[in-house]
Amino acid sequence: MCESNKIDFTRRAFGGDFSFGAATSAYQIEGTWNAGGKGMSNWDYFTQMKPGGVADASNGCVAVDHYNMFKVYMLQQFSAL
């Protein structure tokens, strides 16, 4: 990389009053759009009915599947697995 193209993304590159943040959503984590009484969200509808609307045609039907994996996560947390 050319020296002139380097970008400083360290903490010092931001002002002292800058606050970093992070966010997530149920859509990104839960998966299982049609279980437990859930229905289609706007994003479920959009990604399933208009797959060309997302560049790689991905959707949240499974996501990281926390909905189904919750018990496994809990067992791992308590060293039972």
Helices and strands as residue ranges (DSSP letters): G 3-5, G 11-13, H 26-29, H 42-49, G 51-53, H 66-77
